[in-house]
Amino acid sequence: MSELKENTQRVIEVGAADLPLHCPMPDMMKWNAHPRVFLPIDRTGEALCPYCGTQYRLKAGEVISGHH
């Protein structure tokens, strides 16, 4: 079992394996802190959660393929 992370980070780097991106992510301690919302990160490489304000950034060099 992976270690749960506290939802205290304001900027989280994600990779292609995390797509489709949604917040909260499954490994977050407070995974039910707000409704799950899917975030479009493929066009700009960044997405902001409208519920908690967490900023997600695609890791440098990550290639997104096969996601809509």
C-alpha positions as CSV (number, residue, x, y, z in Angstrom):
1,M,0.0,0.0,0.0
2,S,1.4,3.4,-0.9
3,E,1.8,6.1,1.7
4,L,-1.0,8.7,1.9
5,K,-0.1,12.3,1.5
6,E,-1.6,15.2,3.4
7,N,-3.5,17.7,1.2
8,T,-1.2,20.6,2.2
9,Q,0.8,21.0,-1.0
10,R,-0.3,23.8,-3.1
11,V,1.6,22.8,-6.2
12,I,1.8,19.1,-7.2
13,E,3.8,17.8,-10.1
14,V,2.1,15.0,-12.0
15,G,3.1,12.6,-14.8
16,A,1.4,11.0,-17.7
17,A,0.6,8.0,-15.5
18,D,-1.6,10.2,-13.3
19,L,-3.9,11.0,-16.3
20,P,-6.8,11.6,-16.6
21,L,-6.0,14.0,-13.8
22,H,-8.5,14.5,-11.0
23,C,-8.5,16.2,-7.6
24,P,-8.4,14.9,-5.0
25,M,-6.0,12.2,-6.1
26,P,-6.4,8.7,-4.7
27,D,-3.2,8.8,-2.6
28,M,-4.3,11.9,-0.7
29,M,-5.1,11.4,3.0
30,K,-8.3,13.6,2.6
31,W,-9.4,12.0,-0.6
32,N,-13.0,12.9,0.1
33,A,-12.3,16.5,1.1
34,H,-14.4,17.7,-1.9
35,P,-16.2,16.2,-4.9
36,R,-13.9,14.6,-7.5
37,V,-13.3,17.0,-10.3
38,F,-11.4,16.1,-13.5
39,L,-8.8,18.7,-14.6
40,P,-7.7,19.5,-18.1
41,I,-3.9,19.6,-18.0
42,D,-3.1,18.4,-21.5
43,R,-3.2,21.8,-23.3
44,T,-1.3,24.1,-21.0
45,G,0.6,21.7,-18.7
46,E,-1.1,23.2,-15.7
47,A,-4.5,23.0,-14.0
48,L,-6.1,24.5,-10.9
49,C,-8.6,22.7,-8.8
50,P,-11.7,25.0,-8.4
51,Y,-12.6,23.5,-5.0
52,C,-9.3,23.5,-3.0
53,G,-7.0,25.7,-5.2
54,T,-4.3,23.0,-5.6
55,Q,-2.2,23.8,-8.6
56,Y,-1.1,20.8,-10.7
57,R,1.8,20.9,-13.1
58,L,2.9,18.3,-15.6
59,K,6.4,17.2,-15.0
60,A,9.0,18.5,-17.5
61,G,9.5,16.1,-20.4
62,E,6.3,14.1,-19.8
63,V,4.5,13.1,-23.0
64,I,0.7,12.9,-23.0
65,S,-0.7,10.4,-25.5
66,G,-4.0,8.7,-25.8
67,H,-5.9,10.9,-23.4
68,H,-8.9,13.0,-24.3
